Amino acid sequence: MTRDGDPLDRLTPFGWRGGIAVALLLSLVSFIAAGYFTVYWRNADMDFMVIYNALAMNDGGTQLFFDHPAYLTILSVKAWFAQLHRAGLLDAWTLSAIPAASDRAAFDTAMTSAVHAGRVAALLTASGVILAFALLARRLVSDWRIAMLAVTAFAFSGGVQMHLRILRSEMIAASFCILALMLLIVAARRASPARPLAIGLAALLCMLGLTNKVHAILLIAAIPVLVLPFGTEASASVAFWRGSRAWAAVLVAAIAALVAAITAWPLLAAGFDPANAAAAGLKPLLLGRFGVYQLTLLGVIAACMAAFATLWRVSAVETAAALLAAISGAALGLLALDLSYDINDVVVVLNPLEKMITYVDAPQEAGSLGGAVGLLLSGVVGVIRRYTFILQSSARPTVFLTWLIIPGIVVAVRRGERQAAVQATLLLLAAIGIDALGVRRGLKVEYFVFTDPLIIMAGMILLERLADLSLARFAYPIGVTLLVLHVGISQAEPVKMALKRKGPEEICEWNGYYMPRLPLPWCAPPNSPPRT
């Protein structure tokens, strides 16, 4: 078959930059058609919660939402509103600028403009994440066409398409952690003198992700294991890390880690203080103490770094520098909480599993080891049902990729591509495990951003190692079918949301708690202090 007839060429007709531009353009069209003009209260959970906090903080107030805790999302929307106001593009940028609920027309106009501005912020965030994913995907595989297919799959995954039109905490949290994983894989494959800096940056991204949603802890815990099989012959430490000058770099890294840790220590002490945790309604998960599993996770990370060093001939000096860089990065990420300090944010971020247990549909069972295992197993069954799509359908086009990934793993093993098979298997198992825990909250489409990229990366890795399969007789029609299904199904939930006819009355169940100073015209007046 000639190059002109290569299915990969036919599936990526716009080239690398053109393909990314088309993906972003189609996302913009979808955003406008089923998102931007949707009635302002349609996605109130969490649009209203984020926007309320941004409005209140621009009025000189403090953050109220600490559930998980949407910290960076709220701060970014707050700053975005202020910028739009300075440019003369948004009048409704503070809580005091929102008319009283008694003036329904004026209230609707003001809230519509604020929500529209928030949705634009969501679109810009998602677009930036797509571009960052594309940049790293191009580094993960040698064939840009495979990277382009991965970018398309990511841009039109159910989670990303949903998040580019609503304000939620998952987008920033999951994306930062996924980008950290991709950065670590790139660094793992090829050594360089600056590799510890890449590891420090990845740690920073992971901690920033955790400050936005505590569920990111599941992905963070998986990352050290996921990176292990991605070493190559080029992973061995370069000459710099085997010479005497390397010790000077370790000394600098140690000083930086010590300074960062000392600076972050007040946050750590406050977050693990039993009195502060109890005030936030949290109970210790293990051994009656806070901080136990967090220390265990740090040990697992250090052990995985040592294992990687042993497997792929990384020097002890470089490993030490990398570990110190990771400490510095994590501490710097935690210090972001000082941008708008509140003890509730600190407690929630540093005790993520304790907070997550309060969300599950069976919190009592989750509090014991046996009960937690039972919930996990039932969650795995639920995930498998969803991955079949036949037993339980969902607005998740990446499930069709698993239909190819699982046979692809088998083919890779039979061909002796065992490393690629292990890499893809671990990525798929991590997705299943994280989704299994997400089932306890219904595995909503918004949660897919945590695991869809893992499935996409598994497919990307297998396709690169089994590239000759793309020349098979039915490769092109299968590819076209998958692309059409992928893009089509990714629009199902946004269109469904836009076409809903249900009214806003259910918002009244929680608006008094989450928005105490913003009465809504369709809700009875809340029993809360009047707005000031």
N, C-alpha and C positions, 0 to 999 in steps of 0.2 A: 504494500500500500504506500502510495506517495505521501509526502508531507502534506500536500494540499488536501488529501482525503483523511488526514489524521483527525479522529473524533475530538481530541482535545482542542485542536485549532478551530474546529467548527463550533465547539461549545463556548469558545472565548473569542468571538469575532471582533470585539472592540479593542483588543489589546489590553495591556496592563493598566495604564492610566485611564484609557477610555472606559474600560470595564468598571473601574472604581467610580468614575464620574457617572456612569449610567446607573450603578447601584444607588448612589446618593441621590441622583435625580428622581429615580423611581420611588425612593423612600420619601422624598419631598412631595411628590404627587400624591402618594398614599396619605401622607400627613395632612395635606390640604383637603383631600377628598373625604377622609374619614378620621378626623382628629381635631384639627384647628377650629373648625366651625361647629363642632358638636356642642350642644348646650352646656353652659359652664359648670353645672352641678352634676353632670353625668358621671365623672370619675372622681367624685368628692373624696373617696378613700383611695389615695392619700393627697390628691390635689389640694383640697381645702386645708388639710392639716399642715402641709408644707407652706402653703401660701399664707395661712393665718400666722404662723410663726415668723415668717419673713416680714409680714406687715407689722407685727407687734415689735419685732426687733428694730425695724427702721423707725419706729415711734419711740425708741429708747427703752423698750421693754426687754424681757428676757425670754429665752427659749422655753417652751412648755412641753413639747413633744419629746419624750425620752424612751419611748417603747423599744426602739431598736437601733440607734436613736435618730437616724436620718440627719446626722450632724452636718456633713459636708453638703448634702443636698439643700438643707435649709440655709446654710451660710452662702452657698452659691446663688440661690434664688434671691436672697436678701441683697447681695451685692448687685445682681442683675437688675433688680427693680430700681435700686438707687441710681445705677448708670442710665437706665432708660429715662428716669425722671430728670436727671441732669441734662439729658439730651432733648428734653421736652416731649418725650414720646409716651410717658405714662404718668397720669395724675394720681391714680389709685395705687400709691406705692407705700403708704403707711396705713395703719389701722384707723387713725383719725380721719383719713381721707375717704373712707368708705361711708356712704350715707347710711342713715338709720334704716332699719328694716321696714319701718312704717312707710317710707317712701319707696315703694316696690320698684318703680321704673328706674329711679336713680340708683338704687342698690344693685339692680340687675346689670345696669350699664357699667358701673364701677367694677363689680365682681367679674363681669365678662372680660373687661380689659385686663384685669389682673391675671385671670386664668389663662387668657390668650398669651400674655407675656410669659407666664410660667411654662406653657406648652412649647413656646419657641425655645426657651431655655432647655427643655427636655430634648428637643430636636437637635440643638447644637451639641449637647452633651453626647447623644447617641452618635452623631456624625463624627465627632472627634474620636470616639472609641472605635468606630469602624475604621477610620484612617490609621489609628495606632495598631489595630489588629492587622490591617493590611501590611503595614511596615514590617511587623515581626513575622507574619506569615511568609513574607517574601524571603526572610532570612532562614526560615525553617526548612524550606524545600528548594531544590536547585531549579525546578521547572516553574516559571512564573504562571503558566497556565493552571497548574495544580493549585498554586497559591490563590489565583483568581477565583477558581471554583470554591475554595474554602472561604474567601472573603464574601462571595455571593451567598453561600450557605449561612454564614454568620450574620450578614446584613439582613437577610430575610428569614432568620430564625424567629420562632414565635415570640420569644422573650424580647429581643431587640425591637422588633416591629411594634410590640405593645408599648415598650418603654419610651420609644421616640415621640410618643404623643401624650404621655402622662408623667406626673411627678411622683416617683417612688424611690425608695432608698436602695433597691437591689441593683440598679444599673451601675452606679458608681462602685458599690461594694464588690460586686462580682467581676466587673471589668478590670478593676485595679488588680485583683488577685489573679485573673486569667492572664493579664499582661505580664504580671510578675512571673508566672509559670513559664510563659513563652520566652521571656528574657533569660530565665535560668536555663532553659533548654539550649538556647543559643550559646550561652556562656559555657554550658557543660560540654558542648560538642567541640569547641576549639579554645585552647588556652591562650591567654594573653597576659601581659603584665598588669592590666587594669581589671582583670576578672573579679577580684574581691569587691571592687566598686560596683560592678553590676549586681553582685549578690546583696550589697548594702542597699542599692536602689530597689531591688525586688522586695527586701524586707520592709523598706519604707512604704512601698505600694500596698503590701499586705496589711500593714498596720493602719494605713489610711482607709483601706477598704473596710477593716473591722470597725473603725470609728463611725462608719456610715450604716452598717447593718451587722448585727452580731452573728447572723447566719454564715457570714464569711469565714468563721472559725473552722467550719467543716472543710472548706476548700483549702484553707491555710494548713490544716493538719494533714491533708493528703499530699500537698506539694512536695515535701521532702522525699517521700517514697516515689512519687511519680517521676522525679528527676533522675533517680538512680540508674535506670537502664539507658540513659541518653548519652553516655560517654562514648568516645571514639578513640582511635589511635592518636588523634590530635588533641586529646584532652589532657595529656601529661603536661605537667608544669613546664613553662618556658624557662630559659636559662636564668632569667632574672631571679626567679623564685628558688633557684638552687645555688645562688651565690651569697656572698657575705653581705651585699647591700640589702638583701631581702629583710634582714633583721632590723634595719633602720625603718623600713616600711611597716613592719610589725609593731615597732615601738610607737610610731605615729598613729597607727590604727588603735593601739591600746589606749593611748592618751585620749583620742577622740571618743572611744567607747566609754571610757571612764567619765569624761566630762558629760557626755550625753546621758549616761545612766544616772549620774548625780543630779543632773538638771531634771530628769524625769522622775526621780525618786519620790518627791511629794505627791505626784499623781498616783504612783503605785501604792504608797502608804494609805492614801485616802481611799483608793478604790478597793483595797482589800481589808479595810477597817470593818470589822463585824457590825459595828453600830451603824455605819453608813449604809452597808448592804442591807441590814435589817430595815432601815428606814425606807429603802427602795423596794421593800417587799420580797427580797431574795433570801433563800436558804442555801447553806453550803451543800454542794453536790456530793463530795467525798470526805470521809473521815471527820465530818463535823467542822471542817475548816475551809476557809476560802484560800484559793491560790494553789491547791494541791495538783489538779490536773494541768494547770498552766505551767508549773515547774516540770511536770512530766513531759509536756509537749516540748519545752525547751530542751530537755534531755534527748527526746526523739530526734529533734532537728540536729543537735550536735552529733548524735550517733549516725544519722544518715549522711552527714557531711564527712565523718570519718570513714564510713563505709565507701562512699564515692571516691574518696582519696585513695583508699586501698585498692579498689577495683580498677581505677583508671590512672594510677601512678601520679597522683597530685602530691606535691611535697608537703611535709608537715608544716613548714613555714607558711606556705600559701594557705593551707587549711586554717591555720591559726588566724591569719590576716582576714580570711573570708568570714570566720566566725565572729571576729571583732567588728568587722564591717556590718554584719547582720545585726549585731547588738546596737550599733550606732544608728542604723537605718530604722530599726523598730522603735528605738527611743525617740528619734526625731518625729516619726509618725505619731507616736503617742502625744508628743508635745503640741501637736495641732489642736488638741483639746483646750489648750490655753488661749486660743484665738477668741473663744467665747466661753469662758470657764463656767461650768456648773457641775456640782458634785454628782448629780444624777447621771450625766453623760459618762463621767469617769467610772462610776460603779458599774453601769450597764456594759460598757466596752470591756472592762477588765474581768467581768464575770459573765461571759457570753452564754455558756451552757445553762447556768442558773436562770438567766433571763429566758432562754429558749424554752425551757421546761414549762414556763408559765403559758406558752402559746399552744402546746400540744393538746389534742382532743382528749387525752387521758393522763393528766398530770400526776395522779397518784401512782399509776403503773410506772411512769417514767422515773419516779423517784427511787425505785429499787432496781437492782441489777437484773433480776429475773424478768421483771416487768418491762424493762428497757429492751432486753433481748427479744421478748415476745413482740413488742411494738415494731422493732426493727425488722423481724422476719415477716410480719404481716405487711410492713411497708414494702419489702422486696417483692412480695407477691403482687402487691398493687402496681409496682413499677413494671414488672414483667407484663402484666395485663395491658398496661398502657403502651409499652413498647411494641406489642403485637398490633396495635391499632384496631384490630378486628374485635378483640375481646372488650376493649374500652377505648373509644376514639378520643382524640384530643386535638386542640389547635396547635400541634407540635410537629412540623414537617421533618425534624431531624430523626424521628422514629424510623423513617424509611431508610435513612443512612445506616441504621443498625442492621437492617436486613442485608446490607452488603458488607458491613464491617465484620460481622461474625463469620460468614463464609470466607471473607478475605483473610481473617486470622488463621483459619484452617489451611487455606492455600499457602500462606506465608510459612507456616510450620512445615508443610510437606515439601516446600521448595528450599528449606534450609535457612530461610530468613527469620531465624528465631528471635533476634533482637527486636526487629520491627514488630513481630507478633507479641512479644512481651510488652513493648511500649504501648501498642494499641489495646492490649488486654487490660493493662493497668488503668489506662485512661477511661476505658468503658466501665470497668468495675468501680472506679471512683465516681463516675456519673451515676451508676445504679445505686451506690451506697448513699450518696448525697440526696438523690431523688427519693430514696426509701424513707429518709427522715423527713423530707418535704411532704410526703404523703400524709403525714399526721396533721398537716394543715391544708389538705386538699390538693397539694401540688398544683397551685394556681399557675397560670401562664406566666405570671411575672417572675416566678422562681426559675424558669427555664434558663435564664441568663447565667446561672451558676454552673449548669451542666451541659447545655448545648455546645459550648465551645470545646469541651472535652471530647464529645462525640465527633465533632467536626475535625479536631486535630487528629484523632485516631484514624479517621478516613483519609485525611491528607497524607499521613505517614505511610499508610498501607498503599495508597495509590502511587506514591513516589517509588516505593520498593517493588511494586508489581505493575509498573508502567506499561508493560507489554499487553496487559489485559485490556488496556484502552483501545487496542487495535483489533479486538475481537469483533466478530461479525455484528453482534447486536449492541455493541458498546454505545454507539451514537444514539439510537432510539431510546435505550435505557436512560442515558444521560439527559436527553431532552425531556423525557417523561418525569424524571426526578426533579429537574429544574422547574418545570411547570407546576408539578405538585407542590414543590417547596414554596415557590412564590405565592401560589394560590392559597394554600392552607395558612400561610403566615398572615394573610389578610382576613381570615375568618373571624377572629376575635375582635379586631378593630372595627370591622364592618358591623358585627353583631352589637358591639357597644354603641356605635353611632346610630343604629336603627332601633334601639330599645325604645319602648313606649312607656316604661315604668317611670313614675314620678319620683320626686326627691324626698318623699316623706320618711324613708328609712334613715336618712341622715339625722333626723331628729333623735334617733336612739343614742347618738354619741356626741352631737355637736356641743351640748352643754359641758361635757368633760374636756373635749379637745379644743373647743373654741369658746371659752367662757365669756369673752368680751365681744363676741360677734354674733348677736341674735340673728336668726334667719327668718325671712318673712313668712315661710310656710310652716314654721314650728311655733309651738306655744312658748311664751317667754320663759327662759330658764331661771331656776332659782339660784342666781349668782349675782355678785355685785354689779352695779351698772358700769357701763363703759366710762372711762375718764379720758 
